[in-house]
Amino acid sequence: MTVIIMMITVVFCYTICSLSDKYAVSTAKFNGNEFTFLMAAATAVFMLVCLPFQDCTFTLSWQSFAAIGLIAASKMLEFQMGALVLLELSAFELKAWLGIILFVSYITDIIYGAQAKIICFVFIALTAGGLILIAQQGRKDNINYKKIIIPLIVYLAAKFGYGFVIKAFTPYISSTMQLFWALVLMAAILLPKAKPRDIFRKNPKGAWVVILTKIPNVAGLLLENAVIAVSLANYSFIQPMILIALFAIGLIKKDKYTKLSLAGSIVCIAGIVGFQIASIAV
């Protein structure tokens, strides 16, 4: 029950951030480097406040530095490859592909010692099926998969890799330290291209909106890491839950959705809830 509460809280925080991210790109007109720099730098600054209350384990070993580099790389690749893939796929279709990560993450949990349950695979398949139905919303015709297959594979690997690295390297460096120093590294790398002064001259209001919405982002990231410590599968379910939350907001705003997309949301919810019940059942 504690895990599902953490997951719901993460979804709430990330939903706010998703709406902010859309504002940053579509309304504030920040480019990829500007947006990623603001995200990394602001999140790192707000994380400083939380560090005294977090596990700050950091061993002077190659594993610690490797973890920081890999986390930074996974986030950078996620943003860069995601942008390339979205040139061909709709946002909904991209989320549908994340269904693959559900299976890989659960298999990884089993390797780490979790009990294998056929019913859990059934509910994962149900969730993935729901994602495919949702993907019909805004579906594009004549998708050139040859053009995006490599970026898509890298994007999926980066999404899974983040959780895997966090879990694998925690004996050497805490998840909080991995994330904090990775964000600092990302901000430092992007600093010359992002040019903070130009960002605030370009759109000061937009910059502050992006910065302040990174407060819930920090809470989401820390809780997400706590979920990863319990189960990579639960971590992989967070993205479908965010998609459902955004779907619900769209319904409230009276956006138009297809019947397949609505059915997909219901199927996803059934799969996610079913997996949680099945995973804790003896």
C-alpha positions in Angstrom: 0.0 0.0 0.0 2.9 2.4 0.8 4.3 1.8 -2.7 1.1 2.7 -4.5 0.7 5.8 -2.4 4.2 6.9 -3.4 3.4 6.1 -7.0 0.2 8.2 -7.0 2.1 11.1 -5.4 4.8 10.8 -8.1 2.1 10.9 -10.7 0.6 14.0 -9.2 4.0 15.8 -9.1 4.9 14.7 -12.6 1.6 15.6 -14.1 2.2 19.2 -12.9 5.6 19.1 -14.5 4.2 17.6 -17.7 1.9 20.6 -18.1 4.8 22.9 -17.2 7.0 21.2 -19.8 4.3 21.7 -22.5 4.1 25.4 -21.5 7.9 25.8 -21.7 8.1 24.4 -25.2 4.9 25.6 -26.8 4.2 28.9 -25.1 7.5 30.1 -23.6 9.3 28.9 -26.8 12.4 27.5 -25.0 14.6 25.2 -27.1 15.8 21.9 -26.0 19.1 23.1 -24.5 17.4 26.0 -22.7 14.6 23.9 -21.2 16.9 21.0 -20.2 19.3 23.4 -18.5 16.5 25.1 -16.5 15.2 21.7 -15.5 18.5 20.4 -14.4 19.8 23.5 -12.7 16.5 24.4 -10.9 16.0 20.8 -9.7 19.5 20.6 -8.4 19.1 23.8 -6.4 15.9 22.7 -4.9 17.3 19.3 -4.0 20.0 21.1 -1.9 17.2 21.8 0.6 16.3 18.2 0.9 19.8 16.7 1.1 20.1 17.0 5.0 17.0 14.8 5.3 18.1 12.2 2.7 20.6 9.3 2.5 23.7 11.0 1.2 26.0 7.9 1.0 28.9 8.5 -1.4 31.8 6.1 -1.6 35.0 7.2 -3.4 34.9 4.5 -5.9 34.6 4.2 -9.7 31.1 2.8 -9.2 29.9 6.1 -7.7 31.3 8.2 -10.5 30.1 5.7 -13.1 26.6 5.9 -11.7 26.5 9.7 -11.9 27.7 9.7 -15.5 25.2 7.0 -16.5 22.3 8.8 -14.9 23.3 12.1 -16.6 23.6 10.2 -19.9 20.3 8.5 -19.5 18.4 11.8 -18.9 20.2 13.6 -21.7 19.5 10.7 -24.1 15.9 10.6 -23.0 15.3 14.2 -23.9 17.3 14.2 -27.1 16.0 10.9 -28.5 12.5 11.7 -27.4 12.5 14.8 -29.5 13.7 12.9 -32.6 11.1 10.1 -32.1 8.3 12.6 -31.8 9.0 13.8 -35.3 7.3 10.6 -36.5 5.2 9.3 -33.6 2.5 11.1 -31.6 3.1 11.6 -27.9 0.4 8.9 -27.2 2.1 6.4 -29.6 5.5 7.0 -27.9 3.9 6.2 -24.5 2.5 3.0 -25.9 6.1 1.8 -26.8 6.9 2.2 -23.1 4.8 -1.0 -22.6 8.0 -2.9 -23.5 9.7 -1.5 -20.4 7.0 -3.0 -18.2 8.0 -6.5 -19.2 11.8 -5.9 -19.1 11.5 -4.2 -15.6 9.4 -7.1 -14.1 11.9 -9.6 -15.5 14.7 -7.6 -13.9 12.9 -7.6 -10.6 12.7 -11.4 -10.8 16.4 -11.5 -11.4 16.9 -9.4 -8.3 14.9 -11.9 -6.2 11.2 -11.0 -6.7 8.7 -13.9 -6.9 7.7 -14.6 -10.5 3.9 -14.7 -10.9 2.1 -15.5 -14.2 -0.8 -13.3 -13.2 1.6 -10.3 -12.9 2.7 -10.9 -16.6 -1.0 -11.0 -17.5 -1.7 -7.6 -15.9 1.4 -6.1 -17.5 0.1 -7.4 -20.9 -3.2 -5.8 -20.1 -1.6 -2.5 -19.3 0.5 -2.6 -22.5 -2.7 -3.4 -24.5 -4.4 -0.4 -22.9 -1.4 1.8 -24.0 -1.8 0.6 -27.5 -5.5 1.5 -27.6 -4.7 5.0 -26.2 -2.0 5.4 -28.9 -4.8 5.5 -31.5 -5.4 9.0 -30.3 -3.6 11.3 -32.7 -2.2 8.4 -34.6 -0.1 9.3 -37.6 -0.2 7.4 -40.9 2.8 6.2 -42.9 5.2 6.2 -39.9 8.8 5.9 -41.1 10.1 3.5 -38.5 13.4 3.1 -40.5 14.1 6.8 -39.7 13.4 6.5 -35.9 14.1 2.9 -35.0 17.6 3.6 -33.5 16.5 6.8 -31.6 13.4 4.8 -30.3 15.5 1.9 -29.1 17.9 4.4 -27.4 15.0 6.3 -25.8 13.5 3.1 -24.4 16.9 1.9 -23.2 17.5 5.3 -21.5 14.1 5.1 -19.7 14.8 1.6 -18.4 18.5 2.4 -17.8 17.7 5.2 -15.3 15.9 2.9 -13.0 18.4 0.0 -13.5 21.4 2.2 -12.7 19.7 3.7 -9.6 18.9 0.2 -8.3 22.3 -1.4 -9.2 24.6 1.3 -7.8 22.9 2.1 -4.5 25.3 0.0 -2.5 28.0 2.5 -3.5 26.1 5.8 -3.8 22.6 6.6 -2.7 19.9 7.3 -5.2 19.7 10.9 -4.1 23.4 11.5 -4.6 23.3 9.8 -8.0 20.5 12.1 -9.1 21.8 15.3 -7.6 25.3 15.1 -9.0 23.9 14.0 -12.4 21.7 17.1 -12.5 24.7 19.3 -11.6 26.7 17.6 -14.4 24.0 18.1 -16.9 23.6 21.8 -16.0 27.4 22.3 -16.3 27.5 20.6 -19.8 24.6 22.7 -21.1 25.6 26.0 -19.5 27.6 27.3 -22.6 24.8 26.5 -25.0 21.8 27.5 -22.8 23.2 30.9 -21.8 21.1 31.7 -18.7 21.1 35.5 -19.2 19.6 35.1 -22.6 16.9 32.8 -21.2 15.8 35.4 -18.8 16.0 38.2 -21.3 14.0 36.1 -23.8 11.1 35.2 -21.4 11.6 36.0 -17.7 8.0 34.9 -16.8 8.4 31.6 -18.7 11.7 31.0 -17.0 10.3 31.4 -13.5 7.3 29.3 -14.3 9.6 26.4 -15.4 11.9 27.0 -12.4 9.2 27.0 -9.7 7.4 24.0 -11.1 10.6 22.0 -10.4 9.7 22.1 -6.7 7.1 19.3 -7.2 9.6 17.8 -9.7 12.1 17.3 -6.8 9.4 15.6 -4.7 8.5 13.4 -7.6 12.1 12.4 -8.3 12.9 11.5 -4.7 9.7 9.4 -4.4 10.4 7.8 -7.8 13.8 6.7 -6.5 12.1 5.2 -3.4 9.8 3.3 -5.7 12.7 2.0 -7.8 14.3 0.7 -4.6 11.3 -1.5 -4.1 10.5 -2.5 -7.7 11.6 -1.6 -11.2 8.2 -2.8 -12.4 6.4 -0.3 -10.2 8.7 2.4 -11.5 7.8 1.5 -15.1 4.1 1.7 -14.3 4.5 5.4 -13.4 4.5 6.6 -17.0 1.2 4.9 -18.0 -0.3 6.4 -14.8 0.8 9.8 -15.8 -0.7 9.3 -19.3 -4.0 8.4 -17.6 -3.8 11.5 -15.4 -3.3 13.7 -18.4 -6.1 11.9 -20.2 -8.4 12.7 -17.2 -7.4 16.3 -17.3 -8.3 16.4 -21.0 -11.7 14.9 -20.3 -12.3 17.7 -17.7 -11.3 20.2 -20.3 -13.7 18.5 -22.7 -11.1 17.5 -25.2 -12.2 15.1 -27.8 -11.0 11.5 -27.5 -11.8 8.4 -29.5 -13.7 5.5 -28.0 -10.6 3.3 -28.3 -8.6 5.8 -26.3 -11.2 5.9 -23.6 -11.3 2.1 -23.5 -7.5 2.0 -23.4 -7.5 4.2 -20.3 -9.9 1.9 -18.5 -7.9 -1.2 -19.5 -4.7 0.5 -18.3 -6.2 1.3 -14.9 -7.4 -2.3 -14.6 -3.9 -3.6 -15.5 -2.1 -1.3 -13.0 -4.5 -2.0 -10.1 -4.5 -5.7 -10.9 -0.7 -5.8 -10.9 -0.5 -4.0 -7.5 -3.0 -6.5 -6.0 -1.3 -9.5 -7.5 2.2 -8.4 -6.5 1.4 -8.2 -2.8 -0.9 -11.2 -2.7 0.7 -14.3 -1.1 
